[in-house]
Amino acid sequence: MSAAPCAAWRRDVAAIVRIGSPLIVTNVFSIGVAVADTLMAASLGPGALAAVAIGSGVWIALFLLGLGTVMALGPTVAQHYGAGQHARIGADTRQGLWLALLVALPVIVAMRSSTPLLRWVGIDEAVIAPAQGYLDLLSWGVPAAYAYHAFKQMNEGVGSTVPIMTVMALALPLNVALNYAFLFGRLGAPALGAPGCGLGNAIAFWIMLAMLAFHTLRAPRYRRFEIVTRWDWPQRATQRRLLVLGVPIGCSLFLQSGLFTTVALLMGALGTVAVAAHQVVLNYSGLVFMVPLGFGMALTVCVGQAVGRGDLASAARIGYTGMALCGALSLLAGLTTLLLAGRIAALYTADAAVARLAGELFRIAAFLQIGDGVQVAAAFALRGLKDTRVPLLLNAFNYWGIGFVLAWLLGIELGYGAHGIWAGLAVALCTAGVLLIARFRWLTSCRPRTPPVGPAAVAAGELA
């Protein structure tokens, strides 16, 4: 490798690591809240634990569907920042905040109307009431959750991720303390049981929004964006542009979360040992996934800013560098999982049957981790190009046409059980990596139909 390409590669890696490392820590902190809720609810008995698990499951599915729409702000701001169009950053951030509020409304309605769905899927009546209570109280924090993510996307778009990490670091102990107080009736708070976690999380969302908004609106480096220098009502053209970009992201997230929810139901048909082992492997794989996820999120920023500068060659180079980095790290994680499968399983459970099955599933999950790391990097690189509609179709095919079908055929129809289900997931995610990389290559290659890239093209939205 000659000096110039080597220097460019080092700059790309440094930028991805600089922007992505705080996001990795932020993602781990986010998991910490869910872990704390699970541990605290478990001490109240299986009913409270089931209510928190079911309530949070409904919330996450609905939240991700709306979050994808708000995530359209990230690549939009990144391209404006690369093009030096600072006023457009402020204007689109204001519109992103309106979009966050508009998205919150149907999510709140759905959360407060979940009881019929819970009855339809056969949830125990004793669990439905506290689960619905959890969702009712949590719904008060939904507008803050989406508004916080609008500010988060703006900060990510300009490559400023340390403030996001700082807010999450401060919010984590506050969130856990609030949940503890409302769950058990401590510190003068009423003892609400499982719904108390919902109220604690709702208050935490407002605190997080206040902290990140204060930083964003007061930081000297953001004054040039003129975020609060004028008042804008929702503008149809901008809202439509953000929706066209963001709705496919939300649908992709919903399809992926729906697949894993469905897989959990398939595991339920195989017995408690299979469910427990599945949860162990899924938990560890999710933790490992935080590294490529954080660097993948950084890729949206780096690729988007390069596109905004009108430098598609650099956007392509940064994208491939990020995919290679995430692939290498995921390969290392997969090899570690493969070699230490039994020991990792033993750290999670003392039950011999669960540990044995989990150890076997870890050996399959090692391949899933590699595919998952590559596909998330490719997906976020494509978002930097504002390409979301075709990836949605590819994800629908991968997750349900390949993942679900193979999981069902191998795990249930052909009788391979949990091994077959995880094999189906692994194949789907590896295939997703290949197809999304092919899509990125096609968009960044020199072809006659490639639209002009540069400030003018970005302003016109021609690369969407």
C-alpha positions in Angstrom: 0.0 0.0 0.0 1.4 3.4 -1.0 1.8 6.2 1.4 -1.2 8.3 0.3 -3.8 5.5 0.5 -2.3 4.3 3.8 -2.6 7.8 5.3 -6.2 8.1 4.1 -7.0 4.7 5.6 -5.5 5.7 8.9 -7.5 9.0 8.9 -10.7 7.1 8.1 -10.1 4.6 10.9 -9.3 7.4 13.3 -12.5 9.3 12.5 -14.7 6.2 12.8 -13.1 5.3 16.2 -13.3 8.9 17.4 -17.0 9.3 16.6 -18.0 5.6 17.2 -16.3 4.9 20.6 -18.6 7.2 22.6 -21.6 5.7 20.9 -20.4 2.2 21.9 -20.3 3.3 25.5 -23.7 5.0 25.1 -25.2 1.8 23.8 -23.8 -0.3 26.7 -25.2 2.2 29.2 -28.6 1.9 27.5 -28.5 -1.9 28.0 -27.6 -1.2 31.6 -31.0 0.3 32.3 -32.8 -2.8 30.9 -30.5 -5.2 32.9 -31.2 -3.2 36.1 -35.0 -3.3 35.5 -34.9 -7.0 35.0 -32.9 -7.7 38.1 -35.0 -5.4 40.3 -38.4 -6.7 38.9 -37.2 -10.3 39.4 -36.9 -9.7 43.1 -40.6 -9.0 43.3 -41.4 -12.4 41.8 -42.2 -13.9 38.3 -45.4 -11.8 37.9 -43.6 -8.5 38.1 -40.7 -9.8 35.9 -43.1 -11.0 33.3 -45.0 -7.7 33.3 -41.7 -5.7 32.8 -40.6 -8.1 30.1 -43.8 -8.0 28.2 -44.3 -4.2 28.6 -40.8 -3.4 27.5 -41.1 -5.8 24.6 -44.2 -3.9 23.3 -42.5 -0.6 24.0 -39.3 -1.5 22.1 -41.1 -2.7 19.0 -43.2 0.5 18.9 -40.3 2.7 19.8 -38.1 1.4 17.0 -40.8 1.8 14.4 -40.9 5.5 15.3 -37.2 5.9 16.0 -36.2 5.0 12.4 -38.3 8.0 11.2 -36.4 10.4 13.6 -33.1 8.8 12.5 -33.6 10.4 9.1 -32.2 13.6 10.7 -28.7 12.1 11.2 -27.6 11.5 7.6 -29.4 14.7 6.6 -27.4 16.8 9.1 -24.2 15.0 8.2 -24.6 15.9 4.5 -25.5 19.5 5.3 -22.4 19.7 7.6 -20.1 18.3 4.9 -21.5 20.8 2.5 -21.1 23.7 5.0 -24.8 24.5 4.9 -25.1 25.4 8.6 -28.4 27.2 8.4 -30.0 24.1 6.9 -28.8 22.1 9.9 -30.8 24.4 12.2 -33.9 24.4 10.0 -34.0 20.6 9.6 -33.3 20.1 13.3 -36.4 22.2 14.1 -38.4 20.1 11.6 -36.9 17.0 13.2 -38.3 18.1 16.6 -41.7 18.6 15.1 -41.4 15.1 13.5 -40.5 13.6 16.8 -43.7 15.0 18.4 -45.8 13.8 15.5 -44.3 10.3 15.7 -44.9 10.2 19.4 -48.7 10.6 19.2 -49.6 7.3 17.5 -47.0 5.5 19.6 -48.6 6.8 22.8 -52.1 5.7 21.5 -50.8 2.2 20.7 -49.1 1.9 24.1 -52.2 2.8 26.0 -54.3 0.4 23.9 -52.2 -2.7 24.2 -54.5 -4.8 26.5 -56.5 -6.3 23.6 -53.3 -7.4 21.9 -51.9 -8.9 25.1 -55.2 -10.9 25.6 -55.1 -12.0 21.9 -51.7 -13.5 22.2 -52.7 -15.3 25.4 -50.9 -13.4 28.1 -52.0 -14.4 31.6 -54.6 -11.9 32.9 -52.6 -11.5 36.1 -49.8 -10.1 34.1 -51.8 -8.0 31.6 -52.8 -5.3 34.2 -49.3 -4.5 35.5 -47.9 -4.7 31.9 -50.5 -2.2 30.7 -49.8 -0.1 33.7 -46.1 -0.1 32.8 -46.9 1.1 29.3 -49.4 3.7 30.5 -46.9 5.4 32.8 -44.0 5.0 30.3 -46.1 6.7 27.6 -45.8 10.0 29.4 -42.1 10.0 28.5 -42.5 9.1 24.8 -42.4 12.8 23.5 -39.2 13.4 25.4 -37.7 10.1 24.2 -38.2 11.0 20.5 -37.2 14.7 21.0 -34.0 13.5 22.8 -33.2 11.3 19.8 -33.8 14.3 17.4 -31.1 16.2 19.3 -29.0 13.1 19.5 -29.2 12.7 15.7 -28.2 16.3 15.2 -25.2 15.9 17.4 -24.2 12.7 15.7 -24.6 14.3 12.3 -21.9 16.9 13.1 -19.7 14.2 14.6 -20.1 15.3 18.2 -20.8 12.1 20.2 -19.0 12.7 23.5 -21.9 14.9 24.9 -24.3 12.0 24.1 -22.2 9.6 26.0 -21.9 12.1 28.9 -25.7 12.5 29.1 -26.2 8.8 29.1 -23.5 8.3 31.8 -25.3 10.8 34.0 -28.8 9.5 33.2 -28.0 5.8 33.9 -27.7 6.0 37.7 -30.6 8.5 37.9 -32.8 6.2 35.8 -31.9 3.2 38.0 -32.6 5.1 41.2 -36.0 6.3 39.9 -37.0 2.8 38.9 -35.9 1.5 42.2 -37.8 4.2 44.1 -41.1 3.6 42.2 -40.7 -0.1 42.1 -40.2 -0.7 45.8 -41.7 2.5 47.3 -38.4 4.0 48.5 -37.2 7.6 49.0 -40.7 8.7 49.6 -42.1 7.4 46.3 -45.2 5.2 46.1 -44.6 1.5 45.7 -46.0 0.9 42.2 -44.5 -2.5 41.4 -43.8 -3.2 37.8 -45.5 -0.1 36.5 -43.0 1.9 38.6 -40.3 1.0 36.1 -42.3 2.6 33.4 -42.7 5.8 35.4 -39.0 5.9 36.3 -38.1 5.5 32.6 -40.5 8.2 31.6 -39.0 10.8 34.0 -35.5 9.7 32.9 -36.4 10.5 29.3 -37.4 14.1 30.2 -34.1 14.5 32.2 -32.1 13.2 29.3 -33.9 15.6 26.9 -33.3 18.5 29.2 -29.5 17.8 29.5 -28.9 17.2 25.8 -31.1 20.1 24.7 -29.3 22.4 27.2 -25.9 21.4 25.7 -27.0 21.7 22.1 -28.7 25.1 22.5 -25.9 26.6 24.7 -22.7 25.2 23.2 -20.8 28.0 21.3 -19.9 25.7 18.4 -23.6 25.2 17.6 -24.6 28.9 17.4 -23.8 29.0 13.7 -26.6 26.5 13.1 -29.2 29.0 14.4 -31.4 26.3 15.9 -33.5 28.6 18.0 -33.1 31.9 16.2 -36.5 31.5 14.5 -39.8 29.7 14.9 -40.9 27.2 12.2 -44.2 25.4 12.0 -44.0 22.0 10.4 -43.2 22.4 6.7 -44.8 19.8 4.4 -41.9 19.5 2.0 -39.3 19.0 4.7 -41.5 16.6 6.7 -42.1 14.6 3.5 -38.3 14.5 2.8 -37.6 13.2 6.3 -40.4 10.7 6.2 -39.3 9.3 2.8 -35.9 8.8 4.2 -36.8 7.7 7.8 -39.9 5.5 7.4 -37.9 2.7 5.7 -35.3 2.8 8.5 -38.1 2.4 11.1 -39.7 -0.4 9.1 -36.3 -2.2 8.8 -35.8 -1.9 12.6 -39.3 -3.2 13.2 -38.8 -6.1 10.8 -35.6 -7.1 12.6 -37.0 -6.8 16.1 -40.2 -8.6 15.0 -38.0 -11.5 13.7 -36.3 -11.9 17.0 -39.6 -11.7 18.9 -41.0 -14.4 16.6 -38.0 -16.5 17.1 -38.4 -16.2 20.9 -42.0 -17.6 20.4 -40.6 -20.5 18.4 -38.2 -21.2 21.2 -41.1 -21.2 23.6 -42.6 -24.2 21.7 -39.3 -26.1 22.4 -39.5 -25.9 26.2 -38.0 -23.9 29.0 -34.4 -25.1 28.5 -34.4 -23.9 24.9 -35.9 -20.5 26.0 -33.4 -20.0 28.7 -30.4 -21.0 26.5 -31.7 -18.8 23.7 -31.9 -15.8 26.1 -28.3 -16.4 27.3 -26.9 -16.5 23.8 -29.0 -13.6 22.6 -28.0 -11.5 25.6 -24.2 -12.1 25.1 -24.5 -11.7 21.3 -26.3 -8.4 21.8 -23.6 -7.2 24.1 -20.9 -8.1 21.6 -23.0 -6.4 18.9 -22.6 -3.0 20.6 -19.1 -2.5 19.1 -19.9 -2.8 15.4 -23.2 -1.0 16.1 -21.3 2.0 17.5 -18.8 2.1 14.7 -21.6 1.5 12.2 -23.5 4.6 13.5 -20.2 6.6 13.0 -20.2 5.4 9.4 -23.4 7.2 8.7 -21.8 10.4 9.9 -18.5 10.0 8.0 -20.0 8.8 4.8 -22.7 11.5 4.9 -20.2 14.3 5.5 -18.1 13.1 2.6 -21.2 13.1 0.3 -22.0 16.6 1.5 -18.5 17.7 0.5 -19.2 16.3 -2.9 -16.5 13.6 -2.5 -18.2 10.3 -3.4 -14.8 8.6 -3.8 -14.0 9.4 -0.1 -17.5 8.3 0.9 -16.9 4.9 -0.8 -13.4 4.5 0.8 -14.7 5.4 4.3 -17.6 3.0 3.9 -15.4 0.1 2.9 -12.9 0.9 5.7 -15.7 0.9 8.2 -17.1 -2.4 6.9 -13.6 -4.0 7.1 -13.1 -2.7 10.6 -16.5 -3.9 11.8 -15.9 -7.2 10.0 -12.5 -7.7 11.6 -13.8 -6.9 15.1 -16.8 -9.2 14.6 -14.5 -12.0 13.3 -12.4 -11.6 16.5 -15.5 -11.7 18.6 -16.8 -14.7 16.7 -13.6 -16.7 17.1 -13.6 -15.8 20.9 -17.2 -17.1 21.1 -16.4 -20.2 19.2 -13.4 -21.1 21.3 -14.8 -20.2 24.7 -18.5 -21.1 24.1 -18.7 -23.5 27.1 -17.0 -21.0 29.5 -19.2 -18.1 28.4 -22.3 -20.2 29.0 -21.1 -21.2 32.5 -20.8 -17.5 33.4 -24.5 -17.0 32.7 -26.1 -20.1 34.3 -25.4 -22.9 36.7 -28.1 -25.1 35.2 -26.2 -28.0 33.4 -28.9 -28.5 30.7 -29.2 -24.8 29.9 -25.4 -24.3 29.9 -24.8 -27.3 27.6 -27.4 -26.1 25.0 -26.2 -22.5 25.3 -22.6 -23.6 24.6 -23.8 -25.4 21.5 -25.8 -22.4 20.3 -22.8 -20.1 20.9 -20.9 -22.0 18.3 -23.6 -21.2 15.8 -23.9 -17.6 17.1 -20.2 -17.1 16.3 -21.1 -17.0 12.6 -24.1 -14.9 13.3 -21.9 -12.3 15.1 -19.7 -12.0 12.0 -22.5 -11.5 9.6 -24.3 -9.1 12.0 -21.2 -6.9 12.3 -20.8 -6.6 8.6 -24.4 -6.1 7.8 -24.9 -3.3 10.3 -21.8 -1.5 9.0 -23.1 -1.7 5.4 -26.6 -0.6 6.5 -25.3 2.5 8.2 -23.0 3.3 5.4 -26.0 3.2 3.0 -27.8 5.6 5.3 -25.0 8.0 4.9 -25.8 7.9 1.2 -29.5 8.5 2.1 -30.3 5.1 0.6 -33.0 3.4 2.8 -35.8 2.2 0.5 -33.9 -0.6 -1.3 -32.2 -1.7 2.0 -35.7 -2.1 3.4 -36.6 -4.5 0.7 -33.4 -6.4 1.1 -33.9 -6.6 4.8 -37.5 -7.8 4.4 -36.2 -10.6 2.2 -33.3 -11.4 4.5 -35.1 -11.3 7.8 -38.4 -13.0 6.8 -37.8 -14.7 3.4 -34.6 -16.3 4.6 -34.3 -15.9 8.4 -37.8 -16.8 9.5 -38.3 -19.5 6.8 -35.0 -21.2 7.6 -35.6 -21.0 11.3 -39.0 -22.5 11.0 -38.0 -25.2 8.5 -34.8 -26.2 10.3 -36.0 -25.7 13.9 -39.6 -26.9 13.8 -40.4 -28.8 10.6 -37.1 -30.7 10.3 -36.7 -31.1 14.1 -33.3 -29.5 14.6 -34.8 -27.5 17.4 -32.9 -24.5 18.8 -29.8 -25.3 16.7 -31.9 -25.0 13.5 -33.5 -21.8 14.6 -30.1 -20.1 15.3 -28.7 -21.5 12.0 -31.5 -19.8 10.2 -30.7 -16.5 11.9 -27.0 -16.9 11.1 -27.6 -17.5 7.4 -30.0 -14.5 7.2 -27.5 -12.1 8.7 -24.6 -13.3 6.7 -26.7 -13.0 3.5 -27.7 -9.5 4.6 -24.1 -8.5 4.9 -23.3 -9.7 1.3 -26.4 -8.0 -0.2 -26.0 -4.7 1.5 -22.3 -4.5 0.6 -23.3 -5.2 -3.0 -25.8 -2.4 -2.8 -23.2 0.0 -1.4 -20.8 -1.0 -4.2 -23.4 -0.4 -6.8 -24.3 3.1 -5.6 -20.7 4.2 -5.2 -19.3 2.8 -8.4 -18.9 5.0 -11.5 -22.0 4.4 -13.6 -23.9 6.7 -16.0 -27.0 6.9 -13.8 -25.1 8.2 -10.7 -26.6 11.5 -9.8 -24.3 14.5 -9.3 -22.9 14.7 -5.8 -22.0 18.0 -4.1 -23.5 20.8 -2.2 -26.1 21.6 -4.9 -27.1 18.0 -5.2 -27.4 17.6 -1.5 -29.5 20.7 -1.2 -31.8 19.3 -3.8 -32.0 16.0 -2.2 -30.8 14.2 -5.3 -28.9 11.5 -3.5 -31.9 10.3 -1.5 
